[in-house]
């Protein structure tokens, strides 16, 4: 999501979506946490909750959900906390890479791999 899209979003709408909350009450959701719906949407649910449940029939990363909803990550995390508390979603943390990365204290990827990914993203 571009900075412009976030800036165009009205603060009143974001306040309404989150019920006035400014941050999630848990740190379970990082950008790559996978979310899986455990139930179908029910009538009367908040529209954003409904969209999340529909898109998470297959595992989705938090960052993907945020992009699809066109909402800031902080707002998406609050919505996901609501669904997690209600038992409507489960979360799966990404697996850690093994070997040298672990011994270096790097939980997910070697810096060289991350640099290659960054170069690839910049070329898009």
Buried (B, 14 or more C-beta within 10 A) or exposed (E): BEEEEBEEBEEEEBEEBBEEBEEBEEEBBBEEBBBEBEEEBEEEBBEBBBBBBEBBEEBBBBBBBBEBBEBBBBBBBBBBBBBBEEEBBBBEEEEEBEEEBEEEEBEEBBEEEEEEEEEEEEEE
